[in-house]
Amino acid sequence: MSREPLQAEPFKIKVVEPIKLPPREYREKKIIEGDYNLFTLKRDDIYIDLLTDSGTSAMSDNQWAGIMLGDESYAGGRSFDHLRQAVKNVLGFEYVIPTHQGRPAESFLFQTLMKEGSFVPFNMPFDTTGANIKAGGGTYIECVYDSAYESKEVLPFKGNIDLDKLKGVLREKGADKIPFIMITITNNTGGGQPVSIANMREVKMLADQHGIPLFFDAARCVENAYFIQQREEGYREKTIAEIVQEELSYAEGCTFSCKKDALVNMGGMIALRDKELYDRIIPLLILKEGFITYGGMSGRDEEALARGLYEMIDDEYIANRVQQVEYLGQRINEYGIPTVLPIGGHAVFVDAAAFFPHISQSQFPAEVLAVELYRECGVRGVGLGALCFMEEDEEGGEIHYPKLELFRLTIPRRVYTNRHMDVIADGLKRVWDRRESVKGLKIKWAPGVLRHFLAKLEPV
Ligand SMILES: *Cc1c(COP(=O)(O)O)cnc(C)c1O
């Protein structure tokens, strides 16, 4: 198959949502009123919002048409049949359990498979996924390559499982303590880094040898497929549709936050091969979400999701999506600003510790950068560093800081153009030019849990 070089966004814009850059004095005021925490900002306070790519995608005309055609039957809805067909055709799974987003899907699957004292090897779990393993009485074990924790090491598949680590866990804990193995594609927590088909195949073989089922967290399986197409030998000529099918063929089932690659604003699911496992999970769905044909979604949401599943595997669409993230990363790197490398599938992660070497981790460089970029150009990103991840000793003594102090610029799908990316990169450059005069932040007030959402900060 021959491919044309990409030209521009593979869509034209039918509906627009106005955005405005509020004046600098207004931004200054909002920073102070909001105690230096950008979670306090309102939509109209922000010019370009890169807080997350979760549920922030723009739906297509075809998906919006599906919203009108949604069938709201309590049982046996037509839209559920469309969703089931799409899951079968695109992902290759027979059974679908619809949930309102990714985390209930995780909770239902884990509650069904795990018991107290279980161990679950992962490359790396997403935060809600790890929390749901713990909530089920289990412990997750990260088996990703060490390089995943090094922001500067450029490897094509930094999300891969280290097979020696996995073998060690299997030996040490024993197969009877391990109800399943899970791979997150792409590895969101590790910077949106992909997992290769070769790695999936090897993990699957190892899992089979021990009689342990393999599951995927497939929220970003299409971004992952794009990286496979670009980087893995033998996949250059395959379509994204074929690669997604092959990826998921190695899994017994998957949890799926549809707010990511599936291009809807709300929705999730478990997709499975095995009827027996499906039958064990659905009582939980009926108890916590809703009947088997709608679960946590309305019929119209299922209809939009069914259409999103077909749209997400369009080769031009996904190439444009990931290349836009790469474009922003390149622009930022050209200015000499350090980021996690290679640039991941959904976000640019700026190394805030290297950006502000004079600000110690105890003064939250990632949050400082978030505030300064908003001050500079009205762009909101999110700090993922000490404020989010630091932990105090049981005795309340020593504080343990995370290895990475990152500032994430997450790109919503089909929402912004590359001109927006330029504005973001140029704003960041202006902060870079005055970085030496920027001071750290300290905590004025913080809750015990979910600190970075609610903390109040002030300049040191
Ligand atoms: C967002 C996300 C989840 C959680 O899904 P929600 O829809 O936010 O509940 C799980 N895993 C990955 C990889 C994600 O990106």
PDBQT file of the ligand as one rigid body, heavy atoms in Angstrom, charges set to zero:
ROOT
HETATM    1  C1  LIG A 501      -7.855   7.233  31.709  1.00  0.00    +0.000 C 
HETATM    2  C2  LIG A 501      -7.289   5.902  31.865  1.00  0.00    +0.000 A 
HETATM    3  C3  LIG A 501      -7.868   4.951  32.722  1.00  0.00    +0.000 A 
HETATM    4  C4  LIG A 501      -9.070   5.250  33.608  1.00  0.00    +0.000 C 
HETATM    5  O1  LIG A 501     -10.211   5.499  32.890  1.00  0.00    +0.000 OA
HETATM    6  P1  LIG A 501     -11.326   6.547  33.346  1.00  0.00    +0.000 P 
HETATM    7  O2  LIG A 501     -12.247   6.570  32.181  1.00  0.00    +0.000 OA
HETATM    8  O3  LIG A 501     -10.667   7.856  33.613  1.00  0.00    +0.000 OA
HETATM    9  O4  LIG A 501     -11.988   5.976  34.568  1.00  0.00    +0.000 OA
HETATM   10  C5  LIG A 501      -7.258   3.717  32.797  1.00  0.00    +0.000 A 
HETATM   11  N1  LIG A 501      -6.154   3.432  32.094  1.00  0.00    +0.000 NA
HETATM   12  C6  LIG A 501      -5.582   4.302  31.255  1.00  0.00    +0.000 A 
HETATM   13  C7  LIG A 501      -4.358   3.914  30.491  1.00  0.00    +0.000 C 
HETATM   14  C8  LIG A 501      -6.114   5.573  31.116  1.00  0.00    +0.000 A 
HETATM   15  O5  LIG A 501      -5.508   6.448  30.292  1.00  0.00    +0.000 OA
ENDROOT
TORSDOF 0
